[in-house]
Amino acid sequence: MRVRPALAAVLAAAAAAALLAVPAHAASSSATTAVPGTAPLAAAGQHRAVGEQVTTTLREAIDALPVAEESREGYERTKFRHWIDADKNGCSTRAEVLVAEAASAPFVGAKCSLSGGVWVSPYDDMVLQDAKALDVDHMVPLAEAWDSGASAWSAAERQAYANDLDEPRALVAVSAKSNRSKADKDVAEWLPPAADYRCTYLTDWTAVKTRWGLSVDQVEADALRRLAAACPDEQLTVTLAR
């Protein structure tokens, strides 16, 4: 996950270790640029290989997202098993994100209890000193993922999506207030109050939808194009999960 300048120094080591990266420089044009070890992003409907790393630009990635009507029929949050302890180290996915994204690291106690620590919520620039005051948000909400294609996934795929620690942009520690305000809204309905974070938010939203092969509805697609026009057309590298 790319972070604001105030947190860059704190999280540089974690960002360097991430499997996926979003280079900070803007692309010189809107054309797709291949980099070593990656392939251009396939257009909607073309073959996607799980684990393939693709590179493109923000605007081209938006244009490549498949457009389809959304349906929430049958959705239940429990269909996405989340906050598991995948590596059996005693810490749930939620706790792993809180530790990784802390501006000042908390003390990790028995059963992964967290005490101390400082966080800066990127959605609203709130400084928080209590892990219980934060939510770990799914960049693309679970309900939105369901609407956009996850309804057809297996239970294992939905669990993998809900606990995606391999993609630093998928989960973000934010103030509970901002997360409740966002709820399950897409980018046409909600943007972070922190205006300087919005281009990062749009880029990360697009990266997650690209990674998981999720669609957008027409209103969402139009909003992404309109809003991204005011953002640098940065190079975007994504590892496909589906």
Buried (B, 14 or more C-beta within 10 A) or exposed (E): BBBBEEBEEBBEEBBEEBEBBBEEEEBEEEEBBEEEEBBBBBEBEEEBEEEBBBBBBBBBBBBBBBEBEBEEEEBEEEBBBBBBBBEEEEBBBBBBBBBBBBBEBBEBEEEBEBEEBBBBBBBBBBEBEEBEEBBBBBBBBBBBBBBBBBBEBEEEBBBBBBBBBBBBBBBBBBBBBBBEBBEBEBBBEBBBBBEEBBBBBBBBBBBBBBBBBBBBBEEBBEBBEEBBEEBBBBBBBBBBBB
